[in-house]
Amino acid sequence: MTDPTPGRSADDVLRELDELRQDDLPTHGGRTLAYVYDSGVAEADELGRRALAMFGATNGLDPTAFPSLLRMESDLVATARDMFHGGPAMVGSVTSGGTESILLAVKTARDAHPEIADPVIVVPSTIHAAFHKACHYFGVERVSVPVDPSTFRADPSAIAVALDQHHGRVVLVAVSTPSYAHGVVDPVAEVAAITRPRGIRLHVDACIGGWVLPWADVAAPWDFAVEGVTSLSADLHKYAYAPKGVSLLLHADPSLRRDQFFASADWPGYTMLNATVQSTRSGGPLAAAWSVVRYFGDAGYARLVRSALDGTRELVEGVGRVDHLRVLAEPDSTLVAIATDGTCDVFTISDLMLERGWFVQPQMAFGDSPATVHVSLSAATAPAVPDFLAALAESVVEAVERGPVQVDEALRAAAEAIDPSTLDDAAFDGLLQVAGLAGEGGSIGLPEQMAPVNALLDVAPPRLREALLVAFLDRLSR
Ligand SMILES: *Cc1c(COP(=O)(O)O)cnc(C)c1O
């Protein structure tokens, strides 16, 4: 054996960590308009980090061993009960994120109906892809129904038709408040009026709106105030401005939650007893969320939401004044989808914005929804909206000069003809090179300009797009 690698000093390792962070998107400063949520309050960030560190080694596996965690979880659920108009019977669990909350909501609804051999969920086409993942993981069929083509809101009548078509098989309907892609709130009461008489569960995905809408002037009730809403997800690591790794899944009463839990005494170790997907789970994110929620309080969130919403309004108005751009749907919250008139493309605009220090997220065309630039406004971004709009206007002028990325006709035709299930590893290697996701000799890495890659992915059918990106991820992490 060779000599063991010596350990490094803590200072050296911290320096290495600093270096590693250099290429990451900034998490603070208000210029990263997806993935991160920034309150702009340094003291809250510091508090969250300290709580995360203090509880990083605690284990939520056994709440009797760490009663502090049970207490903090109960406190957060109690706060959420007030915010979301839950009744006295409402219960909830802290999970690791929106996806875990949604996975559990779907699994719980499925397991509540063991007599249904081929369960179905009915969702609007705009529902978050976490529901697709849940269906894939848990063997549930997903029936996606079209949304209203002018507002991008769920269409209750389309949901009613799907429920009748799949009568006796539907275990859950879900809607979004708001949807991620368009930022609009679905008509929860109208959908509940359809699900409730049929005895079908209704989940409200408030993952991104949960810590915004309670302080916004939303016209219609959308949470547990609506009779028939059986579960609701709300992420603390988004607009509660807590560090990553924490969300809430709430049920209207304990009977609706029962099938969420898992126990196994069928082995020689401890009886495994879990409320969530994880078993050993860090108390860090929970403690951090608890701390940040206490720190801001109702008044703090009211102020942060006001700021983010004012910024959103200013941004929507500003986009309206930029030639060649339009806001796709009037946002009900802090998310905005911006489309072009075809003289330029959103992929080029995204690249040009990044050159100017702003990260915006391109969204591909899907159904009636054209390709858009997605922007999630947070409190820290609001004061920078005038700068953002100036950078956006410059980027659009330049993008119009360049014109939209042209995808080679032969390539487009090939993309449409390929059946990804027939491709082997070598074929994927070749395709990744054609798509610009791999260099000569198969070296994997992202090009400086993402627009050509995104434009090609945009014309690829969704199945091929998925397969290509999975192949990319696989090679990236080999
Ligand atoms: C973010 C989000 C999710 C998924 O949450 P993760 O925390 O990324 O797992 C689900 N639904 C909506 C509407 C979201 O915005």
Ligand as a Chemical Component Dictionary entry (heavy atoms), coordinates in Angstrom:
data_LIG
# 
_chem_comp.id                   LIG 
_chem_comp.type                 NON-POLYMER 
_chem_comp.pdbx_formal_charge   0 
_chem_comp.three_letter_code    LIG 
# 
loop_
_chem_comp_atom.comp_id 
_chem_comp_atom.atom_id 
_chem_comp_atom.alt_atom_id 
_chem_comp_atom.type_symbol 
_chem_comp_atom.charge 
_chem_comp_atom.model_Cartn_x 
_chem_comp_atom.model_Cartn_y 
_chem_comp_atom.model_Cartn_z 
_chem_comp_atom.pdbx_ordinal 
LIG C1 C1 C 0 -39.953 24.189 -6.469 1  
LIG C2 C2 C 0 -41.279 23.583 -6.732 2  
LIG C3 C3 C 0 -41.514 22.220 -6.494 3  
LIG C4 C4 C 0 -40.407 21.228 -6.183 4  
LIG O1 O1 O 0 -39.692 21.586 -5.097 5  
LIG P1 P1 P 0 -38.154 21.192 -4.828 6  
LIG O2 O2 O 0 -37.923 21.846 -3.526 7  
LIG O3 O3 O 0 -37.338 21.754 -5.954 8  
LIG O4 O4 O 0 -38.050 19.720 -4.756 9  
LIG C5 C5 C 0 -42.799 21.775 -6.658 10 
LIG N1 N1 N 0 -43.790 22.592 -7.039 11 
LIG C6 C6 C 0 -43.591 23.893 -7.310 12 
LIG C7 C7 C 0 -44.729 24.749 -7.753 13 
LIG C8 C8 C 0 -42.313 24.437 -7.168 14 
LIG O5 O5 O 0 -42.095 25.715 -7.456 15 
# 
loop_
_chem_comp_bond.comp_id 
_chem_comp_bond.atom_id_1 
_chem_comp_bond.atom_id_2 
_chem_comp_bond.value_order 
_chem_comp_bond.pdbx_ordinal 
LIG C1 C2 SING 1  
LIG C2 C3 SING 2  
LIG C2 C8 DOUB 3  
LIG C3 C4 SING 4  
LIG C3 C5 DOUB 5  
LIG C4 O1 SING 6  
LIG O1 P1 SING 7  
LIG P1 O2 DOUB 8  
LIG P1 O3 SING 9  
LIG P1 O4 SING 10 
LIG C5 N1 SING 11 
LIG N1 C6 DOUB 12 
LIG C6 C7 SING 13 
LIG C6 C8 SING 14 
LIG C8 O5 SING 15 
# 
